[in-house]
Amino acid sequence: DNIISLPDRSDDEREDEGGAPEPETPLHAAFMQIHAMDRSFDPDTFLEGGLGAFEMILQAYTEGDGKTLNTLLSPEVYENFASAIRARELANNTQETTLAGIKSAEIIDAELEGRMAQVTVKIVSEQINATRDENGDVIDGDPNAVVEVTDIWVFSRDTKSSNPNWTLLATGLSN
C-alpha cells in the first residue's frame, strides 16, 4: 500500500538534471580511506606538494645535493640516486637539468595499507637535460632541446606520524 509507481525515466533525462552521483571510483574510495586516517589529507593539496617535491628532487639530483635528497627519499630510492651521483662524480661528469615546465600532473593511484598511505602521481614535464664530461663536452642529452618526460612517482607517508611530509618511495618513467 505504501508503494507508489513512478514513471520510467531514461538515463538521458537523468543526466540533463545532473543525474545520480557516479558510483564511487576506487581512487575516490582510497582518498576517503586516507582522509579517514589523516584528516589533513586533501588530493589537491597533496598534488601541489608533490609537484614542489618533484622540482626540489630534480634540482638536488642535478646539483648532487645528497643532504636534501636524504630528507625527501626513501632509503632505497636515496641509495639509487646517491649511486648515480657518485658514478657521475667519479667520471668527472656534470649534469645539467632545467625544468622548463609541467605540462600535466595527476594522481593515478592511491592506497592505504594499515597506517601507510601511498599515492602514485603521473607528471608530464618539459626538461632540458645534458651531461657534460670533464672538458665540458656534451656526452649525453642536448642542452638546446626541450624534451617531454613522463615520470611515475610513488609517495608514501605514515598517516599517524607527526611529520606531515611524504617520502618518495619509487620512481619510474612512462613511455
Secondary structure, 3 states (H helix, E strand, C coil): CCCCCCCCCCHHHHHHCCCCCCCCCHHHHHHHHHHHHCCCCCHHHHHHHHHHHHHHHHHHHHHCCHHHHHHHECHHHHHHHHHHHHHHHHCCCEEEEEEEEEEEEEEEEEEEECCEEEEEEEEEEEEEEEEECCCCCEEEECCCCCEEEEEEEEEEEECCCCCCCCEEEEEEECC
